[in-house]
């Protein structure tokens, strides 16, 4: 293996500077698009990465060019050693962020601040308490909403992730955009994606074009401002003139952003996934525990990354259940 080659560059010339690490497969909500109703078989604790192993693997990625790490789950904050994990990762020269359902985040404001975590993504799929209860199978809307306001008050940069499902919450698109009138948040509408056990079908998906139809029907052309997307951005960003916040659409199904993808994912049991849609995984944890270098496995996994959506490069392929039931459920991949 040559040492001058960047091990985080794939065969399509994409450099991967962004690592998402799932800390835990468990969650304190039960969202239907993420987890099947009957739950999922969880990895035994001994198969999950310890905080030392998370740090060691992260350090290797940072050495080779990763500049951003996002912690996900399950719900990362229910992991007992989250303060230690944050403290260890905060010693690396990276931008550290976290995705949470915000149910218990009020207890962690200080530990997030002290470890330099400024960017927080909150999952919230409905502003209607009953609908929230239906989708999450838990009655926690009030606390989540209160914590969202608290995060804003404490000067965190907050993004709100909304998975759109036709006939369920697509009538709330404008309500969510109106949240940005007085709150400096970014609301991100995410196209419903296929994973094992979430009963995905094209009919449930609200496309980028459909979201914009709602927006154009409610706001005049002069009010809708198209923002400049950041490099490697997964979202198309907009704001309503005069509003404090902004909104965006993540169209991974109808308009994939694979060309500029710079992300890799590490599951809680130490498997590297080179794409959210990929059904293949590379085991870093076993090799690390054997005391062997993990770089060759990382390089091989990155080189194997397909050009578009784990090979599902057409909508026809996306609609073929065989192609996505080999993938994990979303909760065991990590958000």
C-alpha positions in Angstrom: 0.0 0.0 0.0 1.4 3.4 -0.9 1.6 5.9 1.9 1.3 9.1 -0.1 -2.2 8.3 -1.2 -5.0 9.9 0.8 -6.8 6.9 2.3 -10.0 8.9 2.6 -10.3 9.6 -1.1 -12.5 7.3 -3.1 -12.3 6.2 -6.8 -14.5 9.1 -7.8 -12.1 11.7 -6.4 -14.2 12.5 -3.4 -12.3 13.4 -0.2 -14.0 12.4 3.1 -13.6 14.9 5.8 -16.8 14.2 7.8 -17.3 11.3 10.1 -20.6 10.5 11.8 -20.2 8.2 14.8 -23.1 6.4 16.3 -22.6 6.0 20.0 -25.6 3.7 20.8 -28.3 1.7 19.1 -30.9 2.4 21.8 -33.2 5.3 21.9 -35.8 6.8 24.3 -38.3 7.3 21.3 -39.6 4.8 18.9 -40.0 6.7 15.6 -41.7 4.5 13.0 -39.5 5.5 10.0 -36.4 4.7 12.0 -37.3 1.6 14.0 -39.8 -1.2 13.3 -42.6 -1.4 15.9 -41.3 -4.6 17.3 -37.9 -3.1 18.0 -34.6 -4.3 16.7 -32.1 -6.9 17.9 -29.4 -4.8 19.7 -25.7 -5.6 19.6 -24.5 -7.1 22.9 -22.7 -4.5 25.0 -19.4 -6.3 24.4 -19.8 -5.7 20.7 -20.2 -1.9 21.1 -17.2 0.5 21.0 -16.0 1.7 24.4 -15.1 5.4 24.8 -11.4 4.5 24.4 -12.1 2.7 21.1 -14.3 5.5 19.8 -11.4 7.9 20.6 -8.8 5.7 19.0 -10.8 5.2 15.8 -11.7 8.9 15.6 -8.0 9.8 16.1 -7.1 7.7 13.1 -9.6 9.4 10.9 -8.6 12.8 12.0 -4.9 12.0 11.3 -6.0 11.3 7.7 -8.1 14.4 7.1 -11.4 14.3 9.0 -12.2 17.8 10.2 -15.8 17.2 11.3 -17.3 14.6 13.7 -21.0 14.4 14.4 -22.2 12.1 17.2 -25.5 10.3 16.6 -27.4 7.2 17.8 -30.0 5.9 18.7 -30.1 8.8 21.1 -26.4 9.6 21.9 -27.2 11.3 25.2 -28.6 8.2 26.8 -25.1 6.7 26.7 -23.8 6.8 30.3 -20.3 7.8 29.4 -21.3 10.6 27.0 -19.4 13.3 29.1 -16.2 11.3 28.8 -16.7 10.7 25.1 -17.2 14.4 24.5 -14.2 15.3 26.6 -11.9 12.9 24.7 -13.1 13.9 21.3 -12.9 17.6 22.2 -9.1 17.2 22.4 -9.0 16.4 18.6 -8.7 19.3 16.1 -12.3 18.8 14.7 -15.6 20.5 14.7 -17.7 18.4 17.1 -21.5 18.3 16.7 -24.4 16.1 17.8 -27.8 14.9 16.7 -30.4 14.4 19.4 -34.2 14.0 19.8 -33.8 16.7 22.6 -35.9 14.7 25.2 -33.1 14.9 27.8 -30.8 17.5 26.3 -31.5 20.1 29.0 -29.4 18.0 31.4 -26.4 18.3 29.1 -26.2 22.0 28.1 -23.1 22.6 30.2 -21.2 19.5 29.2 -21.9 20.3 25.5 -20.8 23.9 26.0 -17.6 23.1 27.9 -16.5 20.7 25.1 -17.1 23.1 22.3 -20.2 21.6 20.8 -22.0 24.5 19.2 -24.1 22.8 16.5 -27.0 20.6 17.4 -29.4 18.9 15.1 -32.8 18.1 16.6 -35.2 15.5 15.2 -38.8 16.8 15.3 -41.4 15.6 12.8 -44.5 17.3 13.9 -45.6 20.4 15.8 -48.8 18.7 16.7 -48.7 17.0 20.1 -50.9 14.0 19.0 -49.1 13.4 15.8 -45.7 13.6 17.6 -47.0 11.0 20.0 -48.2 8.8 17.1 -44.9 8.9 15.2 -42.6 8.6 18.2 -44.9 6.3 20.2 -44.0 8.5 23.2 -45.8 11.6 24.7 -42.8 13.9 24.9 -43.7 16.8 22.6 -43.9 19.5 25.3 -40.4 18.7 26.7 -38.8 18.6 23.2 -40.3 21.9 22.2 -39.2 23.5 25.5 -35.7 22.2 25.0 -35.6 23.5 21.4 -36.3 27.0 22.7 -33.8 26.5 25.5 -31.0 25.5 23.0 -31.7 28.7 21.0 -31.7 30.8 24.2 -28.3 29.3 25.1 -26.9 30.3 21.7 -26.5 26.9 20.2 -26.7 26.7 16.4 -29.9 24.6 16.0 -31.1 22.7 13.0 -34.5 20.9 13.1 -34.7 17.7 11.0 -38.2 16.9 9.8 -38.8 13.7 7.9 -41.7 14.3 5.6 -44.4 11.7 5.1 -47.2 12.2 2.7 -50.6 12.4 4.4 -49.0 12.6 7.8 -47.0 15.8 8.2 -46.8 17.4 4.7 -49.6 19.8 5.8 -47.2 21.2 8.5 -44.5 22.4 6.0 -45.6 26.0 6.3 -46.0 25.8 10.1 -42.4 24.7 10.3 -41.2 27.5 8.0 -43.1 30.0 10.2 -41.1 28.8 13.2 -38.1 30.4 11.5 -39.8 33.8 11.6 -38.8 34.4 15.2 -36.3 31.7 15.9 -32.8 31.7 14.3 -32.9 28.0 13.4 -32.7 26.1 10.2 -35.6 23.7 9.5 -34.6 20.9 7.2 -37.2 18.8 5.3 -35.9 15.4 4.6 -37.3 13.0 2.0 -38.4 9.8 3.5 -35.8 7.1 2.7 -35.9 3.3 2.4 -34.5 1.3 5.3 -35.2 -2.2 6.6 -38.5 -2.4 8.5 -39.8 1.1 7.9 -42.4 0.1 5.3 -41.0 2.6 2.8 -42.8 3.2 -0.4 -42.5 6.0 -3.0 -46.1 7.0 -2.3 -45.2 8.2 1.2 -42.4 10.4 0.0 -42.8 14.2 -0.3 -40.3 15.3 -3.0 -38.2 18.5 -3.2 -40.5 19.8 -6.0 -43.6 19.2 -3.8 -42.2 21.0 -0.9 -41.4 24.0 -3.1 -45.0 23.9 -4.4 -46.3 24.4 -0.8 -43.7 27.2 -0.3 -44.6 29.0 -3.6 -48.3 28.7 -2.8 -47.8 30.4 0.6 -45.2 33.0 -0.1 -44.7 35.3 -3.0 -41.6 34.9 -5.2 -40.0 38.1 -3.8 -40.2 36.7 -0.2 -38.4 33.4 -1.0 -34.7 33.8 -1.0 -32.4 31.0 -2.3 -29.3 30.9 -0.1 -25.8 29.9 -1.1 -25.2 26.2 -0.1 -22.0 25.4 1.7 -19.5 23.1 -0.1 -20.5 19.4 0.4 -23.9 20.5 1.6 -26.6 17.9 1.5 -29.4 20.5 1.5 -30.8 23.2 -0.7 -31.2 26.2 1.5 -33.8 29.0 1.5 -35.1 31.7 3.7 -38.2 33.9 3.9 -37.1 37.6 3.7 -37.3 39.2 7.2 -37.4 35.8 9.0 -34.6 35.1 11.5 -34.1 31.6 10.5 -34.0 29.6 7.3 -35.2 26.3 5.8 -33.7 23.6 3.6 -34.6 20.5 1.7 -32.6 17.3 1.8 -33.6 15.4 -1.3 -31.6 12.2 -1.0 -34.1 10.3 -3.1 -35.2 12.6 -5.9 -32.0 14.8 -6.2 -29.2 13.0 -4.6 -26.2 15.0 -3.6 -23.7 12.2 -4.1 -21.3 14.1 -6.3 -20.0 16.1 -3.4 -20.5 13.5 -0.6 -17.7 13.8 2.0 -19.3 11.6 4.7 -18.5 8.3 6.3 -20.4 6.6 9.1 -19.2 4.5 12.0 -21.9 2.4 13.6 -22.0 1.9 17.4 -20.6 -1.6 17.0 -17.6 -0.4 15.1 -18.6 -1.0 11.5 -17.6 1.5 8.8 -20.4 2.3 6.3 -19.2 4.3 3.2 -22.8 5.4 2.4 -26.1 5.5 4.2 -27.6 3.4 1.4 -24.8 0.9 1.3 -25.6 -2.7 2.5 -21.9 -3.5 3.0 -19.9 -2.7 6.1 -16.3 -3.0 7.1 -15.4 -4.1 10.6 -13.0 -1.7 12.2 -13.6 -2.8 15.8 -12.4 -6.4 15.6 -9.2 -5.3 13.9 -8.6 -2.6 16.5 -9.2 -5.1 19.3 -6.6 -7.4 17.7 -4.1 -4.6 17.9 -3.8 -4.3 14.1 -3.9 -1.1 12.0 -7.3 -0.1 10.8 -6.1 2.1 7.9 -6.0 -0.7 5.2 -9.7 -1.5 6.0 -10.7 2.2 5.9 -8.9 2.7 2.6 -10.5 -0.4 1.0 -14.0 0.6 2.3 -13.6 4.2 0.9 -12.4 2.9 -2.5 -15.4 0.6 -2.7 -17.8 3.6 -2.3 -20.2 3.7 -5.2 -20.9 6.8 -7.2 -24.6 7.2 -6.2 -26.7 6.0 -3.2 -24.9 2.7 -2.6 -25.5 1.7 -6.3 -29.3 2.5 -6.3 -28.7 5.1 -9.0 -32.3 5.1 -10.3 -35.7 5.5 -8.7 -36.6 2.1 -10.1 -33.8 0.5 -8.1 -34.8 2.4 -5.0 -38.3 0.9 -5.3 -36.9 -2.6 -5.4 -37.3 -3.9 -1.8 -34.5 -6.5 -2.2 -32.0 -3.7 -2.6 -32.7 -1.9 0.7 -33.8 -4.7 3.1 -30.2 -5.9 3.3 -29.4 -2.6 4.8 -29.8 -2.0 8.6 -32.7 -0.2 10.2 -31.9 3.5 10.6 -31.5 3.2 14.3 -28.7 0.7 14.0 -26.9 2.8 11.3 -27.0 6.0 13.3 -28.8 9.2 12.1 
